[in-house]
Amino acid sequence: MSASLSQPCAPHSDDTPRRERRKEARPGELLKAALDLFVEKGFAATRMDEVALRAGVSKGTVFLYFPSKLELFKAVVRENISGRFQEWNAEFERYDGSSGELLRYAMFSWWQRVGATQASGISKLMLSEGGNFPEIAEFFHQEVVQPGHAILSRVIARGVASGEFRPVHIDHAVHGVVSTMIFLALSKHSACLCTKDGLPLEPLDYLAAQADIVVRGLANSPAPCPPAIDRGTSA
């Protein structure tokens, strides 16, 4: 009889990797559960035991990975939003089209990777609760607002430097772009209360219209004068 048959059977080769994969996957499951709860209930109302229940683990497991709700929130933001800035910066560095096309791409890319996902609800959370929690407000400003502003500033400055865009106050121009995206995020998570007819916006149509307004407004060419308004005055 061969030695291989006389020895006890070894454990199935997939058993240990499966357990390891489960252990590695758990932080991602916790972050998904936490994101859903933060968007549904807000920061203040979300409890760590609810996150554990949603993820199907014990409360102690949550604290094993995230020592506090603040750290859990930070991890959610990094996983879903701020962790994308390195990727976006690299894409914009390689972009060889016009600055108008790049600005349009930035707006649609944000929608595809953040706005259309559950993570867009973080914007609503920050607007409603940021003032009550200075720590998360400061974190969000450093990790999301500042890097996002920096990217859009570079795009607009690129257009001004090339002569494609007219000289503008870049910070104000960036705020105009950001407000467009925040409005769309709020509309998505506010039961359509932001629209005049209470119906959901068609995101791609909305973004196309807003991008066209922004790019045309920045264009370094004289816009035609609007017709004079008839105020009904007599000579």
Summary of the structure (lengths in Angstrom):
residues: 235
radius of gyration: 24.6
end to end distance: 118.0
largest distance: 118.0
contacts: 621
relative contact order: 0.10
helix: 71%
strand: 1%
